[in-house]
Amino acid sequence: MVVNYLTLINELYSFDTNGNGGELILVYKDEINTENLDRILAITEYKINNLTEERSIKKKMFNVLVEAAQNILKHGEGQSKISDLYKSMLVIGREGAGFFIISGNVTKREKAEALKSRLNIINDLNDVGLKQLYNKSIQENPFSDKGGAGLGLIDIARKTGHKIAFTFHDLDKEFTYLSMKSSFSSGQ
């Protein structure tokens, strides 16, 4: 599943006007760091709590957004010169009977192949396989110096019940822009 960064930005700008019944709930496009993450999450929680959906859907939305934000914080290249041009992005939206969360961030190209492989493995698994991979990761993967054991993406796939759409848009020889879209229906 591929989501082109430039196409994604164009879709976001025209989202409200193209008659698809969609709604943008939150759009954040700037650096994500430890200083502003609490504010971003507080605004997100406020916006989600104002929705009329069931509490379980609101909780799922918030949890997936937290995972996406933590991935950007831990693995993004927030302090690079290229990230001044391509800011990190978090978007929550409604489309039809479902919701989506989009995240985007600059990362080093050297990390892209391993991440692409990890996302493809996750996307190839069903619910049982995701649970097994999650448990295996907890048991076998030590916590990294960035604080995780590789559980965030698995957790997103488990919580949404759908594949994670993603793409890498090469920016230069050193950096690429990772865009991910997670979708789920309000009836899940």
C-alpha positions in Angstrom: 0.0 0.0 0.0 1.6 3.2 -1.1 0.7 6.8 -0.1 2.8 9.4 -1.9 3.8 12.3 0.3 3.1 15.1 -2.3 -0.2 13.5 -3.3 -1.1 13.2 0.4 -0.5 16.9 1.0 -2.7 17.8 -2.0 -5.5 15.5 -0.8 -5.4 17.1 2.7 -5.7 20.6 1.3 -8.7 19.6 -0.9 -10.2 17.1 1.6 -13.0 19.4 2.9 -14.2 20.5 -0.5 -14.3 17.3 -2.6 -17.7 16.1 -1.3 -16.5 12.8 0.2 -18.2 13.3 3.5 -14.8 13.7 5.2 -13.7 15.8 8.0 -10.3 16.8 9.2 -10.3 16.6 13.0 -6.6 17.5 13.6 -3.8 18.6 11.3 -0.4 19.2 12.8 2.6 19.8 10.6 5.7 21.0 12.4 8.6 19.5 14.5 7.6 17.0 17.1 9.8 17.0 20.2 9.6 16.3 23.9 8.8 19.9 24.6 5.7 20.1 22.4 4.4 16.5 22.4 2.4 17.0 25.6 0.6 20.0 24.1 -0.1 18.2 20.8 -1.6 15.3 22.8 -3.7 17.6 25.0 -5.1 19.3 21.9 -5.7 15.9 20.3 -7.5 14.6 23.4 -9.7 17.6 23.6 -10.7 17.3 19.9 -11.3 13.6 20.1 -13.4 14.0 23.3 -15.7 16.4 21.4 -16.6 13.7 18.9 -19.9 11.9 19.3 -18.3 8.4 18.7 -18.3 5.7 21.3 -15.6 5.9 24.0 -13.8 2.8 22.6 -13.4 4.5 19.2 -12.0 7.7 20.8 -9.6 5.6 22.9 -8.4 3.7 19.9 -7.9 7.0 17.9 -5.9 8.5 20.7 -3.8 5.4 21.3 -2.9 5.1 17.6 -2.0 8.8 17.4 0.2 8.4 20.5 2.0 5.5 18.9 2.5 7.5 15.7 3.8 10.5 17.6 6.2 8.4 19.6 7.5 6.8 16.4 8.2 10.2 15.0 9.8 11.4 18.3 12.0 8.3 18.7 12.9 7.6 15.0 12.5 10.8 13.1 15.3 13.2 12.1 13.8 16.3 13.8 17.0 18.3 14.0 18.2 17.9 10.4 18.4 20.7 7.9 16.2 18.8 5.6 13.5 18.5 8.2 13.1 22.3 8.1 11.7 21.8 4.6 9.7 18.7 5.4 8.1 19.0 8.8 6.7 16.1 10.7 3.0 15.6 10.3 0.1 14.1 12.3 -3.5 14.1 10.9 -6.7 12.6 12.2 -9.6 12.6 9.9 -13.0 11.0 9.3 -13.9 9.5 5.9 -17.3 7.9 5.5 -18.0 5.6 8.4 -14.4 5.4 9.4 -11.4 7.3 10.6 -7.8 7.6 9.6 -4.5 8.7 11.1 -1.7 9.9 9.0 1.8 10.4 10.2 4.9 11.6 8.4 8.5 12.4 9.2 12.0 12.7 7.8 14.2 9.6 8.5 17.6 8.5 7.3 17.5 6.5 4.0 19.7 3.9 5.6 16.8 3.0 7.9 14.2 2.8 5.2 14.8 -0.8 3.9 14.6 -2.3 7.4 11.5 -0.3 8.2 9.9 -1.2 4.8 10.6 -4.8 5.5 9.1 -4.6 9.0 6.0 -2.9 7.7 5.5 -5.5 5.0 5.9 -8.3 7.5 3.3 -6.6 9.8 0.9 -6.0 6.9 1.2 -9.7 5.8 -0.1 -11.0 9.2 -3.6 -11.6 10.4 -4.8 -10.9 13.9 -3.3 -14.1 15.3 0.0 -13.5 13.6 0.2 -10.0 14.9 -0.5 -11.1 18.5 2.3 -13.8 18.1 4.7 -11.2 16.7 3.9 -8.8 19.5 4.5 -11.5 22.2 7.7 -12.6 20.4 9.0 -9.0 20.2 8.3 -8.5 24.0 10.2 -11.7 24.8 13.1 -11.5 22.4 13.8 -7.9 21.5 15.6 -5.9 24.1 14.6 -2.3 24.7 16.6 -0.1 22.4 18.4 3.0 23.4 15.4 4.9 22.1 13.1 3.1 24.6 11.1 0.6 22.4 11.2 -3.0 21.5 9.7 -2.5 18.1 6.1 -2.8 19.3 4.6 0.5 18.0 3.9 -0.5 14.5 2.5 -3.9 15.6 0.3 -2.1 18.1 -1.0 0.2 15.4 -1.9 -2.7 13.1 -3.5 -4.6 16.0 -5.6 -1.6 17.2 -6.8 -0.6 13.8 -7.4 -4.0 12.4 -6.1 -2.9 9.0 -2.9 -2.8 7.0 -0.7 0.3 7.4 -0.4 2.2 4.1 3.1 3.7 3.8 5.5 5.2 1.4 9.1 6.6 1.4 9.8 9.7 -0.7 13.5 10.2 -1.1 14.5 13.7 -0.4 18.3 13.6 -1.0 21.1 11.1 -0.7 20.8 10.9 3.1 17.1 11.4 3.9 13.7 10.1 3.0 10.2 11.1 4.1 8.1 8.3 5.6 4.3 8.7 5.3 2.0 6.2 7.0 -1.8 6.0 7.0 -3.8 3.9 9.5 -7.5 3.4 8.9 -10.3 1.9 11.0 -14.0 1.9 10.9 -16.1 3.3 13.7 -17.8 0.0 14.2 -14.7 -1.9 15.2 
